[in-house]
């Protein structure tokens, strides 16, 4: 028996969108080590782009929080745009554009989650303090090689940490876990871009050389 948790007859559409997103994500694994192309960029962007309509399908509900659903759709759209820029040829300009898009996405997520945040219990507080300590250590490690990107990267790190802290304080454990995975993913990208190559990242060029070249 197929469950219909929303009761609006759109479950098939939701499943199709999730399947398309998963198919795009898996397809990108087969393309990530290839040269930049329109296909490669489109497949990477589609992994999150396919999910943009999902929150909008909930607009028909009588008590639908339309503002929150709209911001969720906006967050997914901005994340897809961020992936688009990160899939292009590496360079400081595309990296900053991607960073700005993801920054906007995290602000949307933060605004959605803040009204649902609760006073954290001991385990949540421990997780928050650990996150802040690791984020501070990461920023300190990257700081000498960030060059002109110190301000944008610092702002981005602060916003994504606020988003993760809000997610942890919402009484939905999977939400906090998802936010922490997002932070971990961005940390891997930062390490790969500015410090050392990360296996399976499909990196084509490290920004560190560009930054040092411009500021030497």
N, C-alpha and C positions, 0 to 999 in steps of 0.2 A: 504494500500500500504506500502510495506517495504522499507524504505530508504536505499540507497546504497551510503553513503557519500564518500567512498574511490574509488568506481568505479573499483575495481580490482577483483571482484568476490569472495573475501575472507570474506565477511561480516558474513557468516554463521559460519566460523571458529572462528572469533572474538567473536561472540555471544556465541558459545559453550565454549570457554575458560573462558569468564566472568561468565557463568552459573556454570561451574565447580568450579571456585574460590568461588562464592557465596555459592554453595552447601557445599564445604569444610568448609568454615567459620561457616555456620550454624551447620554443623555436629560436629564441635569442641565444640560448646556449650553443646552438649549432652555428651561429653567425658571429659571435662576439670576437673571435680571433681573426675574422676576415677583414679586409679593408673596408673603410667607411663607404656606405652606399645608401641609396634611397630605401632599399628593402631592409637593410640592417637597422636604419634609424626608425623606420615605420614599425617594424616588429617590436623593437624595444619600447617605443612610445605606446603601442597598442596594449601592452601588458596592463597598464593602469588606465589608459584611455578607455578601454572597454568597460571599465567599472563606473565611469562617470554617470551613466544613466541610472545606476542602481538606487541611489538615494532619491532621485526624482520620481521613481516609480511609487514612492510612498506618499506623494502629494495628495492622493485621492482619499486618504484616511480622514475620518471625521476629526480626530484629535491630532492630526499630523503636525509635528513641530516644523513647519515649512522653512523657517529661517535656518534652523539647525541642519535640515536636510539639504538646503541650498548651499550652505557653507561646506558640508561634506562633499557635495558634488564639485564645488569650487576647489576644495583641497585635492581631490583626485585629479581634476583637470590640471591644476598647477603642478602636481607631481608628474603627470604625463609630459607636460611642457619641460619640466626639469630633466626628465629622462631624455627628451629629444635633444637638448643642448649637450648633455653629457655623452650622447652617442655620436656627436659630431667630432670632427678632427680636434684633438686636444689643443688647448691654448687657453691663455688667461681669460680672454673675453668670453668664450663659450662656457668656461667653468663658472665665471661670475654670474652669467645669465642663468645657468642652471641653479646656482646657489640662491639667487634671488627668487626663482620660481618655487623652490622647495621651502624657502623662508616664508613666503606667502601661504604655502600649504600648511605649514606648522602653526602659523597664526590662526588659520581657519580651524584646525583641529583644537587648538587651545581654547578658542572662543566657544566651541561646541562643548568641551568637557568641563570647563570651569563651573557652570551652574550645577553640575552633578558631583563635584568634588566634596569629599567629606573629611572630617578630622582624621588624619592617618593614625593607625595603631602602630605598635612597636615594630613589627616586621616591615611595615611600609616605610616607617622612618629610617630603619636600617638600610633599606634599599635606596631610599632617596639620598642618604648621606654617602653611600657607596658610589652612587651615580655621580654626585657632585665632586667627590674626591677623584674619581677616574677622569671626569671631564677636565678638571683643573690640571691633572697630570698630563693629559693629552695636549692641552693647549700650551703648557709650559714646554713640552717636548717639541711641538711644532713651531713655536714662536720664532726661534732663530732662523727658520727657513721660509717663513711666510712672506717676508718682504712687504710689498704694497698690499698684500691680501690680509694683513693682520686685522684690520678693522672689520671688513666684511665677514671673515671667518670667525672672529670673536663674537660679533653680533649673532651670527647664525648659530654658533655653539650655545650661546645664552638662550636663544629662543627655543631650540630643540630640547634643551634641558628643561625649560619651563613646561613645554608640551609633555615631556616624559613624566615630570613631577605631577602634573595635573592628572595624567592617565593613571599613575600609580595610586593616587588618592581617590580615584573613582572606585567604588566597591564592585568592580568587575575584573577579576584577576587576569583574564585573557587580554583585556585592554592594556593593562600595564606591561604584560609580557610582550605584546605587539609593539608598544612604544619603545621598549628597551631593545628589541630586535632592530627597529628602525635606527636607533642611536648607534647600535653596533655596526649596522650596514654602512652608515655614514662615516664611522670611525675607520672602517676598512678602506673606504674610498680615500679618506684624508691621508692615511698612512701610505697608501699606494701612490697618491699624487705627489706627496711632498717628502717622503722619507725613503721607504724601501719597496721594491716590487712585491705584490701579494699574489701568490699563485692563483690561477683561474680567474683573475680579474680582467684579462684581455686588454691590459694597458698597452697603449701605443706610444705614449710619450709622457715623461714626467715633467710636471710644471716647475720643479725645483731649478732645473737648468735655465729655463726661461727667466725666472725671477732673479736668479743670481746674475745672469747675463745683463739684465736691465739695470741692476743696482750695483754692479761691480765698478 
